[in-house]
Amino acid sequence: MFSRTLHRAAGALFAVSVLAATPALAADAWKPAKPVRLLVGFAPGGSADTLARLLADPLSQRLGQPVVVENLAGAGGNIMAYRLSQSPADGYTIGIAAAGSMAITHVLNPKGTNYKPADFTPITLAAVQPNVVIVNKDVPADNLAELKEYFQKTPTATYGTAGVGISNHLIAETMLYKLGVKVPHAAYRGAAPVITDLLGGHIAMTMDNISTAAPLASQGKVKAIAVASLKRAPQLPNVPTLDEQGLKGFDMPTWQGVFAPAGLPADVLAAYYAALQDVLKQPALIEKMAGLGSEPVTGMTPEQFGQFLEKDRQQWADIVKAANISLE
């Protein structure tokens, strides 16, 4: 029920022939005449912000205009998503978003959001990263079994993520549900303050992606308990997966994609798709992303990305129903 192999889902879509994609994708005639805003729904320092800043410079060179990263933190990325949905569909505002704002929100609270999936133009899936369970270094646990025991014996312990309804929140809730423990969740306005409070001992645990977790664990600032993908992360080769520690089939990576407002003209969509494919294939970018534990994804057309999003929403719906997860 809870296995969510993003790579497998993406692979099924990649198998669709690119020749079947919209013919306009072959064109690359549109060029921006002024700077482009690249919106990010989280505070500086998180994985989405890091990806945006890695993409901004080469994308600027490819488009011939500055691409300016703008952080609109809060509500698990939903503030940014709403702002993007209300922006003109003229190519001068795009956004980096993930499952939280583009899939999970509409599963958890379909009538309570001020935007809907149809308000966006999916451009392409851009990156995936494994997630890692990390704890404050003073938490008396070095593996999943000990972490479960700690939570059972410490009812005041809490865990935090960068917002209610983001993917890492639901991934952590899924893990805790499968462990049979209930731990209060603290929602923050971004990834950086989560880490600040984790280091300070104000929360016991977070589920974060490898780009943040690996450096902290390697420096001994936190303890890495488990990787939430089927394979171990190269950056943390000695940290076993949740699957290895008894949660069989647990496979929940994080993804980020690039979106524009609904109604983006075909030539503008084609230009952005072509530019992003070029940027995501650049060796320098691939090397930088690998150093952060992030894997670029290339070749997913807007049409295929739309199909991927529909599958992702259904997978989250299954998780939410089975684990009885709510916004409370």
N, C-alpha and C positions, 0 to 999 in steps of 0.2 A: 504493500500500500504506500509506504513512505519512500521507496526508492525513486529518485528523480534524476535520472542520468541525463543531464543537459547535453552532454556531448553526443549521446546516442540520438536524442531528439533532433539536435542540430544536424547530425550526420544524415538523418533521413531526409531532411530538407535539402541539404547540399546535393543529394543524389538527383534532385530534379534538374533537368538540363537547363543550363543558363540560356540556351537558345529559346526556351519557352517563355522567358521573361519578356516584359514589355519592350517593344522595339526601341522606345525612346531612351532606354538605358544605354544604348550604343552611342548616343549623342553626348557632346560635351561642349555645347555652344555658349551657355550662360556663364557670365562672369560677374561677380559683385562689383558694384561701382563705389562702395563705401565699406567701412569696417563691419564685420559680422559679430554678433553676440553669441557666445556659447554658454548657455545656462547650465548650472550645476545645482542640484537640490540639497547639497550638504556643505558644511563648513570646510575651509581649507584643511588639507591633511588626510582626508579619507580617500578611498580607492577611486571613487567617481571623480573627485577633484584632481587626483593625480593623473588619471587617464586623460581628463580634459586638457590639462597643462602639457602633457606629452604630445597630444594631438594638435594643439593650437599652433605651434610654430611651423611644423611642416605643412599643416593645412593652410596656413597663411601664405606660405610660399607657393603652394599649389594653386590657390585661388587668386593670388595677386592682391589681396587686401588683408589687413590685420584681422585676426580672430581673437577677440577679447573674452577671456573667461570671466563670468559673473556668477558669484555664489549667492544663491537664494535659499538659505538653510531653513529647515523647519518642517514639521509634520511628515517626517519620513520621506521627504522629496516631493510631497504633494503641493507645497507652495510653489515650487519651481514648475511643476507640471501644469498647475492652473495658469501661471503666468505665460508659459509657453502656449497653452491652448488659446489664450486670448491675444496672442501676438499676431501681427499681419503675416499672411502666408506669402511673403515676398522674398524669402531666402536670406533675410538679414537677421533672423533669430532662429537658432537651432538649440538642441539641448541633449545632454547626456543623462540618460535615465536607466533605471533597473527594474527588477520585478516588483519592488515595493509600490511604486507609483503607477506602473504601467500594467500590472496584473493583479497584485494582491489586494490593493485598495478596493477594487471593484468586486472582489470576492467577499471581503470582510464587510463592506458597507456600500453596496451597489446604489442605494438611494441617497446616501449621505455625502457624496462627494460633489464638488462643483464643476467637475469635468468628467468626461467619459472616454472610452477607448477610441470612439469615432472622431474625437477632437484632434487626432494626431496623424501625421504622415510618418510611418516607420521608414527609415532610410536604410539602416543595416545594423546587424549585430556586430559589435566591435571587439569585445574582449570577455574572457571568462577567467575566474580565479577560484582556487580551492578556499574553503573556509576552515578556520581553526578555533577550537575551544581553548581559550586562555584564561588563567586565573591569577589573582593576586599571589605574589610569591610566598605570602605567609599563610595561605590556605593549606591546611594539612592534607593535600591530595596530590598524587603524582600520576594517577591513572583514572580511568572512568569509574571503576568500582569504588575507589576511595572518594571520588568527588560525589558520587551518589550517597555514600555513607555520611559525608560531611553535611550535605544538604538535609539529610534526614535528621541529623543531630543538631542542626543549627537553623531553627525556624526564622531567625532574624536575618539570615543571609539573603542577599538580593543579587540579581544580575542585571546588566544594562546593555542596551543597544542604541543605535542612532535614530530611534523613532518607532512608534507603534505601527505595525503593519509592514515594515520593511522586510526584505527577505531574511536578513540575519535574525530578526525577531522570531519569525515563524520557524526558521531552521532550529533555533535554540529551543523553542517551545515543542517542536516535534521531538527533539532529542530528549528533553525532560519528560515528555509524555511517555516515550518508549522506555525510559528509565523508571517510570512510576513515581516520580517526585514532582511536587509543585513548588516553584520558587517565584517570589514576587519579581516583577519586571519593572525596571526604571527606564523610562524613555528620555532620550536626550535630543538636542537639536543638531547633532552632528557626531562624527566619529571621534574627533579630537577630544571633546569633553568626556566621552566615555572612557577613553584611555587615561585621562587625567584622574578620574575618580577610581578607576581600577588600580592604578599605581598608588593612589593615596589610601586604598583600603576601604573606600566608601561603598564599593560594590565588590562582590567576590569573583564574578565571572563575566565574560562577554564572549560572543561568537563573532569573530572578525575575520576578514579575509587575509590571505597570506602576506600581502604587501605590507600590512601593519603588524601582523602577529609575528612573523619570522624575525624581523630585526629586534623586537622587544624580547623575544624568547632567547635569541642568540646572545643578547647582551645581559641576560640574567635578570631582566627587570620584571618579567612575568614567567609563569610556567605554562608551557604548551601541553595540554592534556591529550588532544586527539585532533586528527584531520577529518573533516566531514565529507570526504570524497573516497571513492573506492581505492584509489592509489595514494601512496604516501607522497608528500610534497618534497621535491628535490631540495628545497631550502631548509627543510626540517626532516632529514632522512631518518632520524631516530625516534620520531613521534609517530606512533601507530595510528591507524585510522579508527573511526568508530566501528566500522565493520569488523576489524580485527579484534576489537574489544567487546564484541558481543552484539552490537546493533547491526545485524546482518542486512546487507543491501543498502545501507545508508549512504546516499550519494547526492549531496546538495551543494553544488558550486554556486558562485555568484556570477551574474552576467551584467554587462552594460551595453546599451545600444544607443544609436543616435536617432533623434526624432526631430520633426519639424511640425508646425501647425497643420491642421487638415487643410486640404485644398491647395497644397504646394503645386505650382505649375510643373508639368512633365519635364520641361527642359531644365528647370532648377533642380528637381529631384535627380535627374540624370547626371547633372554636373556634380552634385554632392556625392552621389554614389560612386562615380568614377574617381573623384578626388580622394575619398576615404579609402577606396580599394588601393590606390596608389600609395597613400600614406601608410596604411597598415601593413604593406609589404616591404617597406623600407628597412634594410638590415639594422640601421642604427636604432630605429624605433623598436624593432623586435628585440634587440639586445637590451634596451632600457626596460622594456616591459618584462622580459624574462628575469631581470635582476630584481624586480618587484614581485615576482611570482605570478605575473599576469600573462595570459596567452592571447595574442591577437587572433581574431576570427575574420577570415576573408571569404568572399564569394557568395555571401547570403544577400540575394537581391531584395529590394523592398517587398516584392510579392511574397517571397519565401519568408522574410522576417515577419510579415503579417501572419502567415500561417503558424510560424513558431510561437508567436505571442498568444494565439488562440489555444494552442496545445498547452502552453505554460499556464494560462489562466485556469484551464480545466484541471491540471495537476495540482495547483494550489487549492482549488475548490475541494478536491478529494482530501487533501491534507487537513484543511480547516474543518471539514465535516467530521472526519475520523477522530481528530484530536480535540474537537469541541473548542476551537480557538475563537476568541472574540476580541473586540477592541477594548474591552474593559481591562 
